[in-house]
Amino acid sequence: MLRQAARRLELPRASDAEPRKCVPSVVVGVVGMGHVPGIEKNWTTDLNIQEIMTVPPPSASGRVSRLAVKAAALGLLGYGLYWTGRRAVSLLLALPAARHCLQRLSDAWPQK
């Protein structure tokens, strides 16, 4: 893409007899230091940009590891919610008002 942007620009001619005039373009590209050797090496070669821009599909091991990480994260989240909920319910049931309400409910519930 840098090379495309750095092409010389041809000015329009007033007539066919007039010679073609070209204006060099000035392009500033900000790239990472690790990309400079590859850009310099491939500056004169014709590369298929579509081939470079495509992302290959993930490998089977990549899909499995991503699934394992998701399952572990969901498992930890579920366990944390379970533990927090269990602790909150036990604290709530330890309150005297909750005990009183439960006692009244059990008294009002028909016995078999």
Secondary structure as UniProt FT lines:
FT   HELIX           2..5
FT   STRAND          9..10
FT   TURN            16..17
FT   STRAND          22..23
FT   HELIX           33..35
FT   HELIX           36..42
FT   HELIX           49..53
FT   HELIX           60..93
FT   HELIX           96..108
//
